[in-house]
């Protein structure tokens, strides 16, 4: 005779027991997950109510750039616990200078701007007007470091050619503007006060050219930044 679990249980005086149904436990687990999901959604909705209008960069901002109203845009963000600039203070930041390069769309904080001048003690900002033949094809932008050379060839200078063609070994660009002629650009460089007269003199006669140095080059005198 073949022995089965039901027969053995009957012979021992016990009734066979059906296997437990696990479906109620699975249903309870599913309900718990649904409740947790609903709770998370409610929390997100609640936190979204804490968002406020703050300032962001409307375009790429260069290191040292003087800010105008068009440089700012307004976004909604959760500002709790973050040092962001409320949109209502935009007028307070027009005219300030950026203390770092800021990518477009970045949320702005007060430490990214300074009202101080970029020119430190013992330094002067000198303008150089150069055409396309005396600068790289890409015009140096504010924040870059350039080397300033004496060049000849335009016949407008009566000054003696210096022994060393390098007038300034490394100078920070603190401003860029348009020149008086087609293709010319006005570049303001920060130089030591003892070099400013030579730079201004050579610049007035059109005998200067600039090249761009690596980003990590340290000039002998640098602009002020906010601590």
MOURTA-V810464 format. One record per residue. RES is the residue in one small letter. SS is DSSP state (h for helix, s for strand, l for the rest). Layout:
((RES SS) (RES SS))
This chain:
((x l) (x l) (x l) (x l) (x h) (x h) (x h) (x h) (x h) (x h) (x h) (x l) (x l) (x l) (x l) (x l) (x l) (x l) (x l) (x l) (x l) (x l) (x h) (x h) (x h) (x h) (x h) (x h) (x h) (x h) (x h) (x h) (x h) (x h) (x h) (x h) (x h) (x h) (x h) (x h) (x h) (x h) (x h) (x h) (x h) (x h) (x h) (x h) (x l) (x l) (x s) (x s) (x s) (x s) (x s) (x s) (x s) (x l) (x l) (x l) (x s) (x l) (x l) (x l) (x l) (x s) (x l) (x l) (x h) (x h) (x h) (x s) (x s) (x s) (x s) (x s) (x s) (x s) (x l) (x l) (x l) (x l) (x l) (x l) (x l) (x s) (x h) (x h) (x h) (x h) (x h) (x h) (x h) (x l) (x l) (x l) (x s) (x s) (x l) (x l) (x l) (x s) (x l) (x l) (x l) (x l) (x s) (x l) (x l) (x h) (x h) (x h) (x s) (x s) (x l) (x l) (x l) (x l) (x l) (x l) (x l) (x l) (x s) (x s) (x s) (x s) (x s) (x s) (x s) (x s) (x l) (x h) (x h) (x h) (x l) (x l) (x l) (x l) (x l) (x l) (x l) (x l) (x l) (x l) (x s) (x s) (x s) (x s) (x s) (x s) (x l) (x l) (x l) (x l) (x l) (x l) (x l) (x l) (x l) (x l) (x l) (x l) (x l) (x l) (x l) (x s) (x s) (x s) (x s) (x s) (x s) (x s) (x s) (x s) (x s) (x s) (x s) (x s) (x l) (x l) (x l) (x l) (x l) (x l) (x s) (x s) (x s) (x s) (x s) (x s) (x s) (x s) (x h) (x h) (x h) (x h) (x h) (x h) (x h) (x h) (x h) (x h) (x h) (x h) (x l) (x l) (x l) (x s) (x s) (x s) (x s) (x s) (x l) (x l) (x l) (x l) (x l) (x l) (x l) (x l) (x l) (x l) (x l) (x l) (x l) (x l) (x l))
